[in-house]
Amino acid sequence: MRVMITVPAQSEQRRVLARLLCTYARSVPPRTVTVVGNGPLSDSAERAATIDDSDLVVRMTTFALDTRHGPARRGRRADIVVLHRAVVPGPGTFADHSSRLYLLVEPGRLYWEREDRPDWWPVHPVSVPNAEFTVPLKALMGLAQEDASWPTTGTLVTYMMTELFPDAVTRLAGTTIVEQSEQTSFTHDWGPAVKVTGEHRLVVESALLRSWVEQGRIELLR
């Protein structure tokens, strides 16, 4: 088992990562950040416009974007894309990849996950440091560090954005965890549903997200 290290909030790694993300933002530092999960979204031109008007739009794994002639639901921008090793690409995952920054979350590397990455990916993502984000987020969730459990990608990314840009308005769209903390599968806006794997603890994750909403740390974009 690896030793878990808690790092200072203003570490050099965080400053470098924040500066890197800022190169893809419309405003520096970003005043609005929207994290778009893969949960189902109803038609809403207002929501789509709010997403696309954000200074920084973050999407993840299996996602698709609104098309020019289709219904407006999830917006058409993707500045940052977050992957994990088991990603099943959606129609937007690697489209126009040269214009985006790709990040790789790898909480499993704290326990058993291998270091190598799929060689078919057309991108070379930047790793999100576990000591900076996964470890302190697990502590916030009340999870023992020796327990091979970790948050979902969406919650981890939302936490990271609020840590890197604490003065920005951070919005979260496309999540079902807040209302459905005991679900056993995730229904996606694009593609088939996927099973909730054993390392996730959705009940405590849901409670943490609700507390962030109550504290004003994040806004839910429904």
Buried (B, 14 or more C-beta within 10 A) or exposed (E): EEEBEEBEEEEEBBEEBBEBBBEBBBEEBBBBBBBBBBBBBEEBEEBBEBBBEBBBBBBBBBBBBBEEEEEBBBBBBBBBBBBBBEBEBBEBBBBEBEEBBBBBBBBBBBBEBEEEBEEEBEBEBBEBBBBBBBBBBBEBBEBEBEEBBBBBBBBBBBBBBBBBBEEBBBBBBBBBBBEBBEBEEBBBBBBEEBEBEEBBBBEBBBBBBBEBEEEEBBBBBE
